[in-house]
């Protein structure tokens, strides 16, 4: 039985990733260096309505730079503050996933998911996808 569940999970994950890759992609905001995307691994669908906060390290603390909510495709296409040049620095994106699961009346282990990353090359675009389920998540640097 466990191997059937693992096979089903692997097939579901592959299907969700293929759907996301095949979905029509809007051109990211070319003037904005940072975007995010959330995909629900349980349903294989984008995760709309999730609050996202961008913070920058300021000494030992974090300073909020921007807030947004994922759109119907589970995306925030322009998260970095408009008109401000991207600085080489440490950043953190906080995904407020607990609020999302509360709206669905579904339990979750992670109330929020902080993803810390470092920007070295300010000329590049940084895309931070989040693959989400109620009891786990994965992230990576996308493009």
Secondary structure as UniProt FT lines:
FT   HELIX           2..22
FT   TURN            30..31
FT   STRAND          34..40
FT   TURN            41..44
FT   STRAND          45..46
FT   STRAND          51..58
FT   TURN            59..60
FT   STRAND          61..69
FT   TURN            72..73
FT   STRAND          75..76
FT   TURN            82..83
FT   STRAND          89..95
FT   HELIX           97..103
FT   TURN            104..105
FT   STRAND          113..119
FT   TURN            122..123
FT   STRAND          126..133
FT   TURN            134..135
FT   STRAND          136..142
//
